Amino acid sequence: MGSVVLSPLARLFDGALLAAGARVDEAGRAAAFADLARRYCEPGRYYHTFRHISETLTALRPLVAADRAWDQPTGHAGAMSAVAAGRLAIFFHDAVYDTCAGDNEARSGDLAVGTLTALGCRWSVVRDVDRLVRATRTHVSTEPDEAMVNDADLRVLARPAPAYDVYVRRVRREYGWASSEQWVAGRAAVLRALLDRRVYATPWAYHHWESAARANLRRELADLRCVR
């Protein structure tokens, strides 16, 4: 039986599974990726797609490189497991996405637990992935690994203004069912919550992204006030 041909994103997912101790064969791991790909291609997704996952994984790299804490737990093996958990959490964190529901992260965490357990991943990694996925609900971090995943997820907020505006338009399309009044009220609440604290928890992200993110958030909030 020949090897399964994997895309670059699938290879990254596969590598994270192997680092997490997955015991199923290559075809089984590829099937798990295919299920995620199907979910991220569901109708109604305009921002929360595999493109977002790819960009978030890219944003995670400098955060990992800048934080030596990931090298501390139990040496090289511990660091590999921690990075694998972070990557897998990013793959799963928006796997369940329903703009009318309030439990997407919990359901995505449950999906991650079920999938990774079936693939034979180590329970310690499965538990961490579930915790990291659930932490993306509020983006409030209580652990260093949560800070890295949350900051990577929020990387888009610090993009140049034109790219940020594209992101906002795509999210608005995902909430196409919401009236203008509902969107303005809900979105303004999200923006104010972000502005009321540090956007980024890790020192590296705060230094490199915080200023641009706050400028974008303030600009969008001012625009929303003009709509009212």
Phi, psi and omega in degrees: 000128183285166179288150175283132179276124185245144173286166178304319180292321178295324178295322178295318177298315181297318179297322178293321178298315181296320178294335179273001175091015181306136185250353180283167183283175184300320180296321178295320179292322178295325178295322178296320177295319180299324178295318177297317180301319178298318181295318182284354176256011182298148176302145178094353176267127178235330174249316185278066182243184177295339176296318177298319179298315180298316181293325179290320177298321177296319180293333180292329188303308181294333179292318177294316182296329184273348187244107182287351180299333181287350177266358189270323194312294179218043180080205186299316181298319179295319178296318179299317179294320180295316178294319178300317179298318179298315179294316180295323177299320178295317178300323186265345196294335176242021183298323172256119185217107179227112185293349177266358183249160180244010184237028183301316183293321178296317179290324176294321176297318178298319178298317179299315180299313181296316182291311184292326176294316179297331179278354177085021179289155179299139183298325180300322179287317179303315179298318180293320179299315179302313179298316181294319178298314182294332180292339180285354178295315181251346185059025172263122187256134176248350179230154181302322180290327175296320179299319181293314180294316179297316180296320177297319179297327182267008181307323184302333183295338182258010178292160173306151188310315180299319179291322177298318181295325175297316178303313181297317180298322180291320177295321178300322178296326178293335176257038182300336179288341185278139175291168178300320181294318179296317181296313182299314182295314182291316181292319179299322179296320178297314182296317180295321179297321178292320182285340181283355179215179171297133177291315185249134184270330182280146180302319183296312181294320179300316181293320188265334190240339190301312184299313181295320180297315182295324177296317178295316182296317179295319180296315179295319180297320178296320178295321179295323179295328178289335181286329183295000000 
